[in-house]
Amino acid sequence: MTNPFKFGVLVDNEFFTDRSDELKEVQWTLNSENHLILISPRRFGKSSLVAKAVKASGRPCISLNMQNMLSVDDLASKLLRELFRLYPMERIRHLMTHFRIIPTVSTNPVTNGVEVSFQPVMNSMVLLEDAMALIEKVSTEEKRLVVVLDEFQDILNIRKGLDKQLRSIMQEQQHLNYVLLGSQESMMTEIFERKKSPFYHFGKLMHLGKIPYDDFREYVSARLPLKEQDKLNGIVEEILTFTNLHPYYTQQLSAQVWDLMTYEHLVDAVVDEAIGNIVRTHDLDFERLWLNFNRTDRSIMMSLSKGVNPLQNRKVATSTSFSGIKRLMKDGYVIRVGDYEIEDPFFKEWIIRFCI
């Protein structure tokens, strides 16, 4: 018997929680010649949503996480590696004859994948320009390539001015759909909505929110091994109330509840037991995070744990609290979906149990 809840990886098929409206919107954009900018906090399911839409389209796709790019030449080599994963080397080799700097291509005997590297050069933009040109060459109007760049706001950290240079290349390309994902709302808005930004109004802007309560209730109810409807409704409500409809943590808590109900036949107080198990499992991690917070960060996190807006804390200057919130949002500890809230409800529970 397989646990019907899945978290921590891309999900599809029966593990994919209903996002029919958002899925249609992504598919419609991919069926056009427009690009898509998708913004939401981390672990809201952006990557899974896009992967499902691309899979349904049957089109080739390369996907990179910009947080993993160390430099411009690293980005160029990983773009080429993704192309070699999609297309036979024989098809691409003759298209590389016009490269100004020929890359070294080798096969990794462990992963059976292709590794691409360049000799050090003075101007690494030459490498990226040639790699981007190759992407366009392999794409056709009938079988347009989808290029997914996750955590796109990190382009600003790779090299100063890269956004302007990359935009100048992308605006000339045809028969491609770019899907640019980001979890830092303020930075993504700055990139795509500020008039002086090179990527101003580059594509269709879409914000991914939480899954509606009724959809999540139906999804979780259908998968928990309990036929007594009244108890089942109560358990599902406890789960969704605790996670506040956060997709990742709802799947995580539901998976733990399913295990307890299936293997230990626990029904009464099963959600409390599941929450306790997860909090205990991550106790050392939470303690390490807490010890690295400064006093302002701790004050903000404790206020949010108690359901209090930290900007209304009279003991801390509003400007100090606001700067702290921005820093915690950038690091992923705090999100804003309407109101400010702690991203991880289990970390919030740990703070309530041990710090307040």
Secondary structure, DSSP 8 states (H G I E B T S, - for coil): ---S---SS---GGGS---HHHHHHHHHHHTTT--EEEE--TTSSHHHHHHHHHHHHT--EEEEEGGG--SHHHHHHHHHHHHHHHS-HHHHHGGGTT-SS--EEEE-TTT--EEEE----S-THHHHHHHHHHHHHH--STT-EEEEEESGGGHHHHSTTHHHHHHHHHTT--SEEEEEEES-HHHHHHHHHSTTSTTTT-SEEEE-----HHHHHHHHHTTSS---HHHHHHHHHHHHHHHTT-HHHHHHHHHHHHHHHHHS---TTHHHHHHHHHHHHTHHHHHHHHHHS-HHHHHHHHHHHTT--GGG-TTS-HHHHHHHHHHHHHTTSEEESSSEEES-HHHHHHHHHHT-
